Every structure is written in structure tokens, then in C-alpha cells.
């Protein structure tokens, strides 16, 4: 009887330990900053960032970033895929805001923070999961390159601080709402006629679809072509029956619009 009680106690202790280790990261402070300083514009199709407000609250942002930096790789590894992805998207977006604040208010574009030899996305300045990383590391290695997530909708979630970019969500991404949030961001972006539009002759898309076309053709939701992805959102894009038929038969004329690199700041 004693040995059975001892074994039960050990198992309960292990269960408690594993639950504690797997506890989800708290994004509430980042959520509060986004709620306070991200403004919905363009008839609900995009957002703008009050960088002065973020600057005034920079100490709170620093605390959030510090808390992210304290997460060890072994902690991250026991999280669910949704917890990991929400963490990485929030990290990318929060560190992008911090990067802009390093030059605020004397900045017109995130590209101002790079030079001929190195883009701002290649700067290694982010202490995350035991290493010093760049924004490119987070997006292209940890998210896209990991092979674990395989969700092209992340391109509507990570925000490059530019007008041409899909908008910064005015809330933190969380594991329990991640699919809903990614879907909402996709619908919002595709419904923005300044970035994506179509008529019976052509479809004009954001360059995001040109730069990352392969991600939309890797089998997410069984989509093997960019056209398949677009067809899934035909109503949002406002596709006519004629254009829908062209997409199905590989006859659609797809063009890509110019990207606006101006800062996504409030006016």
C-alpha cells in the first residue's frame, strides 16, 4: 500500500510539474499596448500605429520584450504549435515596433534603418530563445523554415511597419483564438481594394503574393496553386463568375501592385 501511495504521489508531482512547464505565455501587456495605440482606419480594412503613444509607453514594451527573452528553448518546445506560433508572431511584431522606436520620430520608413549592405530585417538585435536573432530569423527560419506550422496566413499577421503590409492586429495573438485571428486578418487584407482587387480582365494583388507565392502552394487546405487560395476567398475578393472560371482553368491574368514602404503611422 505504501509503495502504491508513493507512486501516486510521484505521478501527481510530475503532472503538476509538466502543467507548470507548459503554462502558456502571458501576452496581456502586449495586448494592452496594441489596444491603446493601434487605430483601425480605411473603413476597417487596415490599421495605423500611434508610435508616439508607443514611445510614451516604451517602458511597458521593454518589460514585455524582456519577459519574452526569458523564455528558454526547452520551455518553448513543450508548448503546442498554436502557442508557439502566437508567441513568434507577437515577438516579430513587438520587436518591429521597438525597432521603429529606436529612430522615432525621425523616420519615414523602416527601410531608413537599413543600408546598402544590410536590411533592417537582417539586424541581429533580438534576444530570443537563447540566441540573438533578427526579424528575418523569426519569420523565415523560426516560422516559415521550421516546417511545423505551414500556414500561409502568417503573412497577414507579421507586420513590417509599412502601409503596404497587412495591418497590425490591434490585439495580441493567442493560441485559443489563433485560427480565428489569422482568418480575420486574411479576410481584412484581401478585402482591401487598395491592396487587392479584380475585374473580369485581371486580378491585381499585393506583392506579398509574389514574394511568398510558394507558401500559398504548399498544400495548406489542399491548395496547390495560388489560384486555389484565391478561389477559396472569391467572395472576399469580389471575383466575378468570369474571373472565377479563369482561375480554375489557369487563364487568369494576375498582376502585382506596387508596395508602399511608408511608415504605417497615424497621421
C-alpha positions as CSV (number, residue, x, y, z in Angstrom):
1,X,0.0,0.0,0.0
2,X,2.8,2.4,0.9
3,X,4.5,1.8,-2.5
4,X,1.3,2.5,-4.3
5,X,0.8,5.8,-2.5
6,X,4.4,6.7,-3.2
7,X,4.0,6.0,-6.9
8,X,0.7,8.0,-7.0
9,X,2.4,10.9,-5.3
10,X,5.3,10.9,-7.7
11,X,2.9,10.8,-10.7
12,X,0.9,13.7,-9.3
13,X,4.1,15.7,-8.8
14,X,5.2,15.0,-12.3
15,X,1.8,16.0,-13.7
16,X,1.9,19.3,-11.7
17,X,5.4,20.0,-12.9
18,X,4.6,19.3,-16.6
19,X,1.5,21.5,-16.3
20,X,3.5,24.4,-14.9
21,X,6.2,24.0,-17.5
22,X,3.6,24.0,-20.3
23,X,1.8,27.1,-19.0
24,X,1.0,29.5,-21.8
25,X,3.0,32.7,-22.1
26,X,1.1,35.8,-20.9
27,X,0.7,38.3,-23.8
28,X,-1.7,40.6,-21.9
29,X,0.7,43.5,-21.6
30,X,1.3,43.5,-25.4
31,X,-2.4,43.2,-25.9
32,X,-2.9,46.3,-23.8
33,X,-0.3,48.3,-25.8
34,X,-2.0,47.3,-29.1
35,X,-5.4,48.1,-27.8
36,X,-4.2,51.6,-26.8
37,X,-2.0,52.5,-29.7
38,X,-3.3,50.8,-32.9
39,X,-6.1,52.5,-34.7
40,X,-8.4,51.0,-37.3
41,X,-8.6,53.0,-40.5
42,X,-9.6,52.7,-44.1
43,X,-13.2,51.6,-43.4
44,X,-11.9,48.8,-41.2
45,X,-9.6,47.4,-43.8
46,X,-6.3,48.3,-42.2
47,X,-4.7,49.9,-39.1
48,X,-2.2,52.6,-38.2
49,X,0.1,52.8,-35.3
50,X,0.4,55.7,-32.8
51,X,4.2,55.4,-32.5
52,X,4.3,58.4,-30.2
53,X,1.9,56.6,-27.9
54,X,4.1,53.5,-28.1
55,X,7.1,55.7,-27.4
56,X,5.5,57.1,-24.3
57,X,4.7,53.5,-23.1
58,X,8.1,52.2,-24.1
59,X,9.0,51.0,-20.6
60,X,5.9,48.7,-20.8
61,X,7.0,47.5,-24.1
62,X,10.5,46.8,-22.8
63,X,9.1,44.8,-19.9
64,X,7.1,42.6,-22.4
65,X,10.1,42.1,-24.6
66,X,12.2,41.2,-21.6
67,X,9.6,38.6,-20.5
68,X,9.8,37.0,-23.9
69,X,13.6,36.9,-23.8
70,X,13.4,35.0,-20.5
71,X,11.7,32.0,-22.2
72,X,14.2,29.2,-22.8
73,X,14.1,26.9,-25.8
74,X,13.1,23.9,-23.6
75,X,10.1,25.8,-22.4
76,X,9.1,26.8,-25.9
77,X,9.5,23.2,-27.1
78,X,6.7,21.8,-24.8
79,X,4.1,24.3,-26.0
80,X,1.5,23.4,-28.6
81,X,2.1,24.5,-32.2
82,X,-0.5,27.3,-31.8
83,X,1.1,28.6,-28.6
84,X,4.5,28.6,-30.3
85,X,3.2,30.4,-33.4
86,X,1.3,33.0,-31.5
87,X,4.5,33.7,-29.4
88,X,6.6,34.1,-32.6
89,X,4.1,36.3,-34.4
90,X,3.8,38.6,-31.3
91,X,7.6,38.6,-30.9
92,X,8.1,39.7,-34.5
93,X,5.5,42.4,-34.3
94,X,6.6,43.7,-30.9
95,X,10.3,43.8,-31.8
96,X,9.4,45.6,-35.1
97,X,7.7,48.3,-33.1
98,X,10.7,48.6,-30.8
99,X,13.0,48.9,-33.9
100,X,10.9,51.8,-35.2
101,X,11.1,53.5,-31.8
102,X,14.9,53.5,-31.9
103,X,14.6,56.2,-34.5
104,X,11.3,57.8,-33.7
105,X,10.2,60.4,-34.6
106,X,12.9,61.0,-37.3
107,X,11.8,58.1,-39.5
108,X,9.7,57.8,-42.6
109,X,10.1,54.1,-43.4
110,X,11.5,51.0,-41.8
111,X,13.9,50.9,-44.7
112,X,15.6,54.0,-43.3
113,X,17.0,51.7,-40.6
114,X,19.0,49.7,-43.1
115,X,21.7,50.4,-45.5
116,X,23.1,49.3,-48.9
117,X,24.8,46.3,-47.3
118,X,22.2,45.2,-44.8
119,X,18.4,45.5,-44.5
120,X,16.7,46.3,-41.1
121,X,15.3,42.7,-41.2
122,X,18.8,41.2,-41.1
123,X,20.0,43.1,-38.0
124,X,20.7,40.7,-35.1
125,X,19.4,42.5,-32.1
126,X,16.6,40.3,-30.6
127,X,17.4,38.1,-27.6
128,X,15.0,35.2,-28.1
129,X,15.1,31.5,-27.1
130,X,18.7,31.6,-26.1
131,X,20.2,33.4,-29.1
132,X,20.5,36.9,-30.6
133,X,18.2,36.9,-33.7
134,X,17.0,39.1,-36.5
135,X,13.5,39.7,-37.7
136,X,14.3,37.6,-40.7
137,X,15.4,34.8,-38.4
138,X,12.0,34.9,-36.7
139,X,9.9,35.0,-39.9
140,X,12.0,32.9,-42.3
141,X,13.8,30.4,-40.0
142,X,11.6,30.0,-36.9
143,X,8.2,30.3,-38.5
144,X,8.4,29.6,-42.2
145,X,11.6,27.5,-42.1
146,X,10.6,25.3,-39.1
147,X,8.3,23.1,-41.2
148,X,5.9,22.9,-38.2
149,X,3.3,25.5,-39.0
150,X,2.8,25.5,-42.8
151,X,0.2,28.2,-42.7
152,X,0.5,30.9,-45.4
153,X,-1.9,33.2,-43.4
154,X,1.1,34.1,-41.2
155,X,1.9,36.6,-44.0
156,X,-1.2,38.6,-43.0
157,X,-0.2,38.5,-39.3
158,X,3.5,39.5,-39.2
159,X,3.7,43.3,-39.7
160,X,6.6,45.1,-41.3
161,X,5.6,48.6,-40.1
162,X,4.7,49.7,-43.6
163,X,1.5,50.9,-45.3
164,X,1.7,48.2,-47.9
165,X,1.9,45.5,-45.3
166,X,-1.1,43.6,-44.0
167,X,-2.3,45.6,-41.0
168,X,-1.1,45.2,-37.4
169,X,-3.8,43.5,-35.4
170,X,-4.9,45.7,-32.5
171,X,-4.7,42.7,-30.2
172,X,-2.1,40.1,-29.3
173,X,-2.3,36.7,-31.0
174,X,-3.3,33.9,-28.6
175,X,-3.3,30.1,-29.1
176,X,-7.0,29.7,-28.3
177,X,-8.0,32.3,-31.0
178,X,-5.2,31.9,-33.4
179,X,-7.1,30.3,-36.3
180,X,-9.9,32.9,-36.0
181,X,-7.4,35.8,-35.8
182,X,-5.5,34.5,-38.9
183,X,-8.7,34.1,-40.8
184,X,-9.9,37.5,-39.9
185,X,-6.6,39.1,-40.9
186,X,-6.7,37.3,-44.3
187,X,-10.3,38.4,-45.0
188,X,-9.4,42.0,-44.0
189,X,-6.4,42.1,-46.2
190,X,-8.0,40.5,-49.2
191,X,-11.0,42.8,-48.8
192,X,-8.8,45.9,-49.0
193,X,-9.2,47.2,-52.6
194,X,-6.1,49.4,-52.3
195,X,-4.0,46.2,-52.0
196,X,-6.0,43.5,-53.8
197,X,-8.7,44.0,-56.5
198,X,-10.1,42.3,-59.5
199,X,-12.3,42.7,-62.6
200,X,-13.2,40.5,-65.5
201,X,-9.8,41.1,-67.2
202,X,-7.2,40.9,-64.4
203,X,-6.5,40.4,-60.8
204,X,-4.2,42.8,-59.1
205,X,-2.6,41.6,-55.9
206,X,-0.2,42.8,-53.2
207,X,3.4,41.8,-53.9
208,X,3.1,39.7,-50.7
209,X,1.7,37.0,-53.0
210,X,4.6,37.3,-55.4
211,X,7.3,37.2,-52.8
212,X,5.8,34.3,-50.9
213,X,3.9,32.5,-53.6
214,X,5.5,29.2,-52.8
215,X,4.0,29.3,-49.3
216,X,0.5,29.5,-50.8
217,X,1.2,26.5,-52.9
218,X,2.4,24.0,-50.3
219,X,-0.8,22.2,-49.6
220,X,-2.4,24.3,-46.8
221,X,-6.1,23.4,-47.0
222,X,-5.2,21.3,-50.1
223,X,-4.2,24.4,-52.0
224,X,-1.5,23.5,-54.6
225,X,-1.7,26.8,-56.6
226,X,-2.0,30.4,-55.7
227,X,-5.2,30.3,-57.7
228,X,-6.7,27.7,-55.4
229,X,-6.1,30.0,-52.4
230,X,-7.7,33.0,-54.2
231,X,-10.7,30.9,-55.2
232,X,-11.2,30.0,-51.5
233,X,-11.7,33.7,-50.9
234,X,-13.6,34.5,-54.1
235,X,-16.4,36.4,-52.3
236,X,-13.9,38.5,-50.3
237,X,-12.0,39.4,-53.4
238,X,-15.3,40.1,-55.2
239,X,-14.4,37.8,-58.1
240,X,-16.9,37.7,-60.9
241,X,-18.0,34.4,-62.4
242,X,-15.9,35.0,-65.4
243,X,-12.7,35.6,-63.3
244,X,-13.5,32.6,-61.1
245,X,-13.7,30.4,-64.2
246,X,-10.3,31.8,-65.4
247,X,-8.7,31.0,-62.1
248,X,-9.9,27.4,-62.3
249,X,-8.5,27.0,-65.8
250,X,-5.1,28.7,-65.3
251,X,-6.2,31.5,-67.6
252,X,-6.3,34.3,-65.1
253,X,-4.2,37.4,-65.7
254,X,-2.5,38.0,-62.3
255,X,-0.6,41.2,-61.7
256,X,1.1,42.6,-58.7
257,X,0.8,46.1,-57.4
258,X,3.5,48.4,-56.1
259,X,4.3,48.1,-52.4
260,X,4.1,51.2,-50.2
261,X,7.1,51.2,-47.8
262,X,6.0,54.4,-45.9
263,X,5.6,54.0,-42.2
264,X,2.2,52.8,-41.0
265,X,1.8,55.6,-38.6
266,X,-1.2,57.6,-37.5
267,X,-1.5,60.9,-39.3
